Amino acid sequence: MNFTVSGGNKNAVIKLNQTEKDNVIFVDVDMTMPTPEVPEPFTVKWFFGVKDCYSTWNPTLLDIHGLGFDWGQIEIKSRLASNMPVQELISKNGTNRLCIAVSDVDTPISIKTGVCEEKAAIDCEIEFFTKPTSSTDSYHAVIRLDLRDIPYYDSVYETAAWWENECGYKPAYVPEAAKMPMDSLWYSFHQWLDREEILKECRASKELGLETVIIDDGWQTDNIARGYAYCGDWQVAPKKMGNMATLVEEIHAVGMKVMLWYSVPFMGIYTEKYKEFEGMFLEGSGNDTTFFGLDPRYKKVREYLVSIYENAVRDWKLDGLKLDFIDSFILKGKSLEYDEKRDFQSLEDAIHALMSEIKAVLTAINPDILIEFRQSYVGPSIRKYGNMLRVGDCACDMLKNRIGIVNLRLTSGKTAVHSDMLMWNYEDTAENAAMQFASILYGVPQISVRVDKLPEEHYKMLKYYVSFWKEWKNVLLDGKLTAQNPESNYSIVRSQLGDKAVVTSYTNPVIEIETAETVAVNASGCKSLIIKGGKGKAYRTVNCMGEEIAGGTITAAIEEIEVPAAGMIFIG
């Protein structure tokens, strides 16, 4: 391939060195300058012929997966606290044509691709230093270009393994509790928290099979107007919560673990600490009126945040923290100006320091501490500090939840991938409610409905789905996940472990039997599934509440079997 370089500092020397192994091209990018300077953006560009290229994939795409244009390129923006630098061109049959990745997942980087009409080729561009960082006189990164004719997901899996094993981004240890179903109180309570209602919910949730409760926004304030104007002091609101240590002890007695929510950067104007930290805010990291984002480049900010989490985990015996809004640390405006009072000038370096300090302190208290992050702070670098990655908020949106689960599974190795919290309208049918659960089977379920207020059929459905998920957890989480038709937001998703598989039809009703035991889940909206390759195998069909409705033996190589919405066929 022919590469060109444009942009960069006036005195910068930027060199590229290309090598190839087994149809994977590695391009070393080296920049040097006579004296340290803040690097200015520079771009590496090349063209790739449009040959059997059908769609584009990256872990942020939720709707349009076309090839794009050179005047309107498809782009992924990446930095330490947001996403990851990978984008792929895929053929019509789902094989890789070009998977682009960069070794440096901390520096702000953009990958863009789009069709150049004049060349019938993809205009590929990687821009480095899309946002300001600290001064340096040298920089090194490696561009990885996978040209192998392999399933698209295998190329993504190998990219994630490359980051982890060869680029130095070793993920955090994942305790078993991170892989068990949880009850999150956000959608079910929002800020209307009440200790007695929380305990009531925990008892009902434990009976259902949920193992951890996440107490979300609201525990720190009596205000219920939403927003973050009261975040920053992190003192318990006694009218709602009473004594936090006592509440945690009571929840532990129920048999559940407890996690607590924090909006990491935010300092509200109604907090006692606001005046103390004035002048140590990042412009634009909050809304700059009622709450602001703290600047972790100041040692005092990092020490304060670390102490808050350390004291909470130690004094209240918490099992984990939901650390929110890490992607809200941004650098612009006056925050770009130099301040000698900071011990870091690079925001990325400061975030690393903050998260490293948090991890060290908390794991010293509890080696099995649970730490949840959510999209978009889910990349290889941030995985070093958290062991739970959750799909971004998408209340009632089963399509977005499904896409988010698959994208995170493809890119997150063994880190526990969690669904956004499941909720639904209690007046809907149990089948439609079950579709919410069927959309996230391949991640750890987080439930956010009032379990004690569910209609009878909804409760029966949820209890069945939770029990099914726990029984098949190893296959669902530890099996190899494959997902067809990424351009259609995944028509069929399969996870296979040994001779067992769970296959979910989301749009394509044809289920191929490839293992001794298979569970086929009907989340397609169709009234039946077409079973291919199951001749001679026994089967039984259940509805969304686990009630058996049919059974027998598959008698043909291709056989259509009626399956109700969110129902399942057990084959083999």
PEGI-V585618 format. One record per residue. N is the residue number from 1. RES is the residue in one letter. PHI is phi in whole degrees, -180 to 180 (none if undefined). D_LAST is the distance of its C-alpha to the last C-alpha in Angstrom with 1 decimal. Layout:
# PEGI-V585618
n & res & phi & d_last
N & RES & PHI & D_LAST
N & RES & PHI & D_LAST
This chain:
# PEGI-V585618
n & res & phi & d_last
1 & M & none & 49.8
2 & N & -103 & 53.1
3 & F & -108 & 53.4
4 & T & -126 & 56.2
5 & V & -124 & 57.2
6 & S & -137 & 59.2
7 & G & 83 & 60.5
8 & G & 93 & 60.9
9 & N & -66 & 64.0
10 & K & -58 & 67.3
11 & N & -98 & 67.7
12 & A & -78 & 64.1
13 & V & -112 & 63.1
14 & I & -116 & 59.5
15 & K & -120 & 58.2
16 & L & -119 & 54.9
17 & N & -133 & 53.6
18 & Q & -107 & 50.7
19 & T & -132 & 48.5
20 & E & -141 & 45.3
21 & K & -146 & 42.5
22 & D & 53 & 39.5
23 & N & 67 & 40.1
24 & V & -119 & 40.4
25 & I & -97 & 43.9
26 & F & -116 & 45.4
27 & V & -117 & 48.6
28 & D & -77 & 50.8
29 & V & -112 & 52.8
30 & D & -126 & 56.0
31 & M & -120 & 58.6
32 & T & -131 & 61.9
33 & M & -137 & 64.9
34 & P & -61 & 68.4
35 & T & -136 & 68.2
36 & P & -63 & 65.5
37 & E & -143 & 64.8
38 & V & -70 & 62.2
39 & P & -63 & 60.0
40 & E & -90 & 60.3
41 & P & -58 & 57.3
42 & F & -137 & 56.8
43 & T & -125 & 54.4
44 & V & -104 & 52.7
45 & K & -132 & 52.0
46 & W & -157 & 50.7
47 & F & -116 & 49.3
48 & F & -133 & 46.0
49 & G & -59 & 45.9
50 & V & -78 & 43.6
51 & K & -126 & 41.4
52 & D & 59 & 37.9
53 & C & -99 & 38.1
54 & Y & -117 & 36.4
55 & S & -146 & 35.9
56 & T & -120 & 36.9
57 & W & -130 & 34.8
58 & N & -150 & 36.1
59 & P & -72 & 34.7
60 & T & -110 & 37.2
61 & L & -75 & 36.6
62 & L & -120 & 35.2
63 & D & -136 & 36.2
64 & I & -79 & 38.1
65 & H & -118 & 36.6
66 & G & -67 & 39.1
67 & L & -81 & 41.3
68 & G & 75 & 44.3
69 & F & -128 & 48.0
70 & D & -70 & 50.4
71 & W & -99 & 52.4
72 & G & -157 & 49.4
73 & Q & -71 & 47.1
74 & I & -80 & 43.7
75 & E & -138 & 44.2
76 & I & -122 & 42.7
77 & K & -104 & 45.2
78 & S & -137 & 44.5
79 & R & -159 & 46.3
80 & L & -48 & 45.7
81 & A & -98 & 44.9
82 & S & -158 & 43.1
83 & N & 61 & 40.2
84 & M & -158 & 40.1
85 & P & -85 & 41.7
86 & V & -149 & 38.9
87 & Q & -150 & 38.6
88 & E & -135 & 36.7
89 & L & -100 & 37.1
90 & I & -127 & 33.9
91 & S & -80 & 33.5
92 & K & -62 & 32.0
93 & N & -93 & 28.7
94 & G & 88 & 28.4
95 & T & -99 & 30.1
96 & N & -69 & 32.9
97 & R & -115 & 36.4
98 & L & -159 & 38.5
99 & C & -109 & 37.4
100 & I & -102 & 40.6
101 & A & -145 & 40.8
102 & V & -127 & 43.7
103 & S & -68 & 44.0
104 & D & -87 & 46.2
105 & V & -101 & 44.2
106 & D & -95 & 47.1
107 & T & -66 & 49.8
108 & P & -61 & 49.8
109 & I & -137 & 48.4
110 & S & -128 & 47.4
111 & I & -114 & 45.3
112 & K & -131 & 46.0
113 & T & -140 & 44.9
114 & G & -175 & 46.1
115 & V & -74 & 47.2
116 & C & -95 & 50.7
117 & E & -60 & 51.8
118 & E & -64 & 54.6
119 & K & -109 & 52.4
120 & A & 50 & 49.1
121 & A & -139 & 47.8
122 & I & -85 & 46.2
123 & D & -81 & 48.9
124 & C & -106 & 47.3
125 & E & -139 & 49.2
126 & I & -122 & 48.8
127 & E & -105 & 51.5
128 & F & -100 & 52.3
129 & F & 60 & 54.1
130 & T & -71 & 53.4
131 & K & -132 & 54.8
132 & P & -63 & 57.6
133 & T & -130 & 57.0
134 & S & -78 & 59.4
135 & S & -67 & 62.0
136 & T & -158 & 61.2
137 & D & -112 & 62.8
138 & S & -155 & 59.6
139 & Y & -155 & 56.0
140 & H & -140 & 53.1
141 & A & -151 & 49.6
142 & V & -124 & 47.2
143 & I & -92 & 45.6
144 & R & -111 & 42.3
145 & L & -119 & 41.5
146 & D & -93 & 38.1
147 & L & -108 & 38.3
148 & R & -72 & 35.3
149 & D & -86 & 33.0
150 & I & -131 & 29.8
151 & P & -52 & 27.3
152 & Y & -56 & 29.4
153 & Y & -69 & 27.3
154 & D & -66 & 27.8
155 & S & -65 & 31.5
156 & V & -67 & 31.5
157 & Y & -57 & 29.6
158 & E & -72 & 32.1
159 & T & -64 & 35.0
160 & A & -62 & 33.9
161 & A & -68 & 33.7
162 & W & -62 & 37.1
163 & W & -58 & 38.6
164 & E & -73 & 37.2
165 & N & -95 & 37.9
166 & E & -112 & 40.9
167 & C & -104 & 42.7
168 & G & 90 & 42.8
169 & Y & -100 & 40.8
170 & K & -78 & 39.0
171 & P & -76 & 37.0
172 & A & -69 & 37.4
173 & Y & -62 & 35.5
174 & V & -112 & 32.5
175 & P & -71 & 32.4
176 & E & -60 & 29.2
177 & A & -62 & 30.7
178 & A & -70 & 30.8
179 & K & -110 & 27.0
180 & M & -115 & 26.8
181 & P & -59 & 27.0
182 & M & -131 & 30.6
183 & D & -111 & 33.0
184 & S & -101 & 35.7
185 & L & -93 & 38.7
186 & W & -69 & 40.0
187 & Y & -68 & 38.8
188 & S & -79 & 38.8
189 & F & -120 & 42.3
190 & H & 50 & 43.9
191 & Q & -90 & 47.3
192 & W & -84 & 47.6
193 & L & -84 & 46.6
194 & D & -151 & 47.6
195 & R & -59 & 47.0
196 & E & -68 & 46.3
197 & E & -69 & 43.9
198 & I & -62 & 42.2
199 & L & -63 & 41.8
200 & K & -62 & 40.6
201 & E & -65 & 37.9
202 & C & -65 & 36.9
203 & R & -64 & 36.5
204 & A & -68 & 34.3
205 & S & -68 & 32.3
206 & K & -64 & 31.7
207 & E & -61 & 30.4
208 & L & -74 & 28.0
209 & G & 117 & 26.7
210 & L & -85 & 28.9
211 & E & -113 & 30.6
212 & T & -139 & 33.6
213 & V & -112 & 36.1
214 & I & -107 & 37.9
215 & I & -87 & 41.4
216 & D & -98 & 42.5
217 & D & -49 & 45.9
218 & G & 125 & 48.4
219 & W & -69 & 48.7
220 & Q & -100 & 51.7
221 & T & -154 & 53.7
222 & D & -82 & 54.8
223 & N & -70 & 55.0
224 & I & -124 & 52.2
225 & A & -89 & 53.3
226 & R & 65 & 50.6
227 & G & 79 & 51.8
228 & Y & -128 & 52.7
229 & A & -69 & 56.4
230 & Y & -110 & 55.9
231 & C & -92 & 53.7
232 & G & 137 & 55.3
233 & D & -80 & 56.8
234 & W & 58 & 53.5
235 & Q & -103 & 55.0
236 & V & -68 & 53.2
237 & A & -80 & 54.1
238 & P & -66 & 55.1
239 & K & -64 & 55.2
240 & K & -87 & 51.5
241 & M & -109 & 50.2
242 & G & 66 & 52.8
243 & N & -89 & 52.5
244 & M & -64 & 49.6
245 & A & -59 & 49.4
246 & T & -67 & 49.3
247 & L & -61 & 46.6
248 & V & -61 & 44.4
249 & E & -61 & 45.0
250 & E & -68 & 44.0
251 & I & -68 & 40.8
252 & H & -58 & 40.0
253 & A & -66 & 40.7
254 & V & -69 & 38.0
255 & G & 108 & 35.6
256 & M & -114 & 35.3
257 & K & -83 & 36.6
258 & V & -128 & 39.2
259 & M & -119 & 39.8
260 & L & -127 & 42.9
261 & W & -86 & 43.6
262 & Y & -139 & 46.5
263 & S & -91 & 47.7
264 & V & -53 & 48.8
265 & P & -79 & 51.6
266 & F & -84 & 53.1
267 & M & -128 & 56.4
268 & G & -87 & 57.6
269 & I & -74 & 61.3
270 & Y & -98 & 61.3
271 & T & -95 & 60.4
272 & E & -68 & 63.0
273 & K & -82 & 61.9
274 & Y & -56 & 62.4
275 & K & -64 & 66.0
276 & E & -64 & 65.4
277 & F & -104 & 63.1
278 & E & -59 & 64.9
279 & G & 95 & 65.6
280 & M & -121 & 62.3
281 & F & -110 & 60.1
282 & L & -92 & 58.3
283 & E & -61 & 59.6
284 & G & 86 & 56.9
285 & S & -79 & 54.2
286 & G & -114 & 54.6
287 & N & -100 & 56.3
288 & D & 61 & 59.7
289 & T & -130 & 61.0
290 & T & -107 & 59.2
291 & F & -153 & 57.1
292 & F & -131 & 57.3
293 & G & -96 & 55.2
294 & L & -65 & 56.4
295 & D & -100 & 57.3
296 & P & -73 & 55.6
297 & R & -73 & 58.2
298 & Y & -94 & 60.5
299 & K & -59 & 60.1
300 & K & -61 & 61.0
301 & V & -63 & 58.1
302 & R & -63 & 55.5
303 & E & -62 & 57.1
304 & Y & -66 & 57.0
305 & L & -63 & 53.4
306 & V & -61 & 52.3
307 & S & -65 & 54.4
308 & I & -59 & 52.9
309 & Y & -71 & 49.3
310 & E & -61 & 50.4
311 & N & -65 & 52.3
312 & A & -64 & 49.6
313 & V & -66 & 46.9
314 & R & -72 & 49.3
315 & D & -78 & 51.2
316 & W & -100 & 48.4
317 & K & 61 & 45.7
318 & L & -70 & 43.4
319 & D & -96 & 39.9
320 & G & -178 & 40.0
321 & L & -132 & 41.6
322 & K & -100 & 40.6
323 & L & -96 & 43.1
324 & D & -104 & 43.6
325 & F & 67 & 45.5
326 & I & -64 & 45.9
327 & D & -74 & 45.9
328 & S & -87 & 49.0
329 & F & -72 & 51.1
330 & I & -130 & 52.9
331 & L & -125 & 56.2
332 & K & -163 & 58.8
333 & G & 59 & 62.3
334 & K & -65 & 64.6
335 & S & -67 & 61.7
336 & L & -76 & 62.3
337 & E & -75 & 65.7
338 & Y & -69 & 66.5
339 & D & -141 & 67.0
340 & E & -66 & 68.3
341 & K & -74 & 67.1
342 & R & -80 & 63.5
343 & D & -95 & 62.2
344 & F & -129 & 59.7
345 & Q & -103 & 60.5
346 & S & -86 & 57.0
347 & L & -65 & 54.6
348 & E & -60 & 51.6
349 & D & -62 & 53.2
350 & A & -70 & 54.0
351 & I & -64 & 50.5
352 & H & -57 & 49.3
353 & A & -61 & 51.9
354 & L & -60 & 51.0
355 & M & -68 & 47.3
356 & S & -64 & 48.0
357 & E & -66 & 50.4
358 & I & -62 & 48.0
359 & K & -61 & 45.2
360 & A & -62 & 47.6
361 & V & -68 & 49.1
362 & L & -74 & 45.9
363 & T & -71 & 43.9
364 & A & -67 & 47.0
365 & I & -78 & 46.7
366 & N & -147 & 42.9
367 & P & -59 & 40.9
368 & D & -99 & 37.7
369 & I & -57 & 39.4
370 & L & -96 & 37.2
371 & I & -129 & 38.6
372 & E & -102 & 37.3
373 & F & -118 & 38.4
374 & R & -139 & 37.4
375 & Q & -51 & 37.6
376 & S & -102 & 39.8
377 & Y & -89 & 40.7
378 & V & -138 & 37.4
379 & G & -79 & 38.5
380 & P & -58 & 38.5
381 & S & -72 & 41.9
382 & I & -72 & 41.2
383 & R & -65 & 37.9
384 & K & -68 & 40.3
385 & Y & -114 & 41.3
386 & G & -128 & 38.3
387 & N & -117 & 34.8
388 & M & -133 & 33.4
389 & L & -116 & 33.6
390 & R & -110 & 33.2
391 & V & -61 & 33.0
392 & G & -62 & 36.4
393 & D & -52 & 37.4
394 & C & -157 & 35.8
395 & A & -52 & 35.9
396 & C & 67 & 33.6
397 & D & -96 & 32.9
398 & M & -68 & 29.1
399 & L & -67 & 29.7
400 & K & -65 & 31.9
401 & N & -63 & 29.7
402 & R & -62 & 26.7
403 & I & -63 & 29.0
404 & G & -62 & 30.6
405 & I & -60 & 27.3
406 & V & -65 & 26.2
407 & N & -60 & 29.7
408 & L & -69 & 30.1
409 & R & -63 & 26.9
410 & L & -67 & 28.0
411 & T & -113 & 31.4
412 & S & -115 & 31.2
413 & G & 54 & 29.6
414 & K & -94 & 28.6
415 & T & -62 & 30.8
416 & A & -69 & 29.0
417 & V & -98 & 28.7
418 & H & -114 & 29.2
419 & S & -74 & 29.0
420 & D & -64 & 32.2
421 & M & -62 & 32.6
422 & L & -81 & 30.6
423 & M & -146 & 32.9
424 & W & -162 & 33.1
425 & N & -80 & 35.4
426 & Y & -67 & 35.1
427 & E & -91 & 36.1
428 & D & -77 & 33.1
429 & T & -76 & 30.0
430 & A & -63 & 27.2
431 & E & -63 & 24.9
432 & N & -67 & 27.4
433 & A & -64 & 27.8
434 & A & -65 & 24.0
435 & M & -61 & 24.3
436 & Q & -61 & 26.5
437 & F & -71 & 23.8
438 & A & -61 & 21.1
439 & S & -74 & 23.7
440 & I & -125 & 23.9
441 & L & -55 & 20.5
442 & Y & -92 & 21.1
443 & G & -129 & 24.3
444 & V & -77 & 25.6
445 & P & -72 & 26.3
446 & Q & -114 & 29.9
447 & I & -106 & 30.6
448 & S & -140 & 34.1
449 & V & -121 & 34.3
450 & R & -79 & 36.4
451 & V & -57 & 33.6
452 & D & -74 & 36.2
453 & K & -110 & 37.2
454 & L & -70 & 33.8
455 & P & -59 & 33.4
456 & E & -56 & 31.2
457 & E & -68 & 28.3
458 & H & -63 & 28.6
459 & Y & -64 & 28.6
460 & K & -63 & 25.5
461 & M & -61 & 23.7
462 & L & -65 & 24.9
463 & K & -63 & 24.1
464 & Y & -66 & 20.4
465 & Y & -64 & 20.2
466 & V & -64 & 22.0
467 & S & -66 & 19.9
468 & F & -61 & 16.6
469 & W & -61 & 18.4
470 & K & -67 & 19.7
471 & E & -65 & 16.4
472 & W & -104 & 14.9
473 & K & -57 & 18.5
474 & N & -61 & 18.1
475 & V & -68 & 15.5
476 & L & -67 & 17.6
477 & L & -97 & 20.9
478 & D & -98 & 20.7
479 & G & -74 & 18.2
480 & K & -77 & 19.8
481 & L & -92 & 20.4
482 & T & -126 & 20.8
483 & A & -136 & 22.3
484 & Q & -85 & 23.2
485 & N & 54 & 26.6
486 & P & -60 & 28.7
487 & E & -67 & 31.5
488 & S & -108 & 29.6
489 & N & 62 & 28.8
490 & Y & 75 & 25.2
491 & S & -79 & 23.3
492 & I & -139 & 19.8
493 & V & -121 & 19.2
494 & R & -130 & 16.4
495 & S & -128 & 16.3
496 & Q & -124 & 14.5
497 & L & -134 & 15.0
498 & G & 62 & 14.0
499 & D & -100 & 10.4
500 & K & -124 & 9.6
501 & A & -150 & 10.8
502 & V & -117 & 12.2
503 & V & -124 & 13.6
504 & T & -117 & 16.4
505 & S & -89 & 18.2
506 & Y & -100 & 21.9
507 & T & -138 & 23.5
508 & N & -90 & 21.4
509 & P & -85 & 18.8
510 & V & -89 & 17.0
511 & I & -111 & 13.7
512 & E & -93 & 12.9
513 & I & -92 & 9.4
514 & E & -125 & 10.6
515 & T & -134 & 8.4
516 & A & -63 & 5.8
517 & E & -123 & 4.7
518 & T & -138 & 6.6
519 & V & -111 & 8.9
520 & A & -106 & 11.2
521 & V & -107 & 14.6
522 & N & -97 & 17.2
523 & A & -112 & 20.5
524 & S & -90 & 22.0
525 & G & 90 & 24.2
526 & C & -81 & 22.6
527 & K & -92 & 21.5
528 & S & -153 & 18.3
529 & L & -119 & 15.9
530 & I & -103 & 15.6
531 & I & -96 & 12.2
532 & K & -117 & 13.1
533 & G & 90 & 11.5
534 & G & -108 & 8.3
535 & K & -56 & 10.1
536 & G & 89 & 8.9
537 & K & -89 & 5.2
538 & A & -75 & 5.3
539 & Y & -145 & 6.3
540 & R & -143 & 9.2
541 & T & -114 & 12.0
542 & V & -126 & 14.6
543 & N & -88 & 18.0
544 & C & -68 & 19.8
545 & M & -102 & 20.8
546 & G & 84 & 17.4
547 & E & -82 & 18.2
548 & E & -71 & 15.6
549 & I & -121 & 16.9
550 & A & -164 & 14.5
551 & G & -172 & 11.5
552 & G & 151 & 10.7
553 & T & -125 & 9.3
554 & I & -74 & 9.8
555 & T & -106 & 13.0
556 & A & -131 & 14.5
557 & A & -63 & 14.4
558 & I & -130 & 15.4
559 & E & -135 & 14.7
560 & E & -93 & 16.2
561 & I & -126 & 14.8
562 & E & -68 & 17.2
563 & V & -139 & 16.5
564 & P & -68 & 19.6
565 & A & -55 & 21.3
566 & A & 64 & 19.7
567 & G & -85 & 16.8
568 & M & -139 & 13.1
569 & I & -114 & 9.8
570 & F & -98 & 6.8
571 & I & -121 & 3.8
572 & G & 108 & 0.0
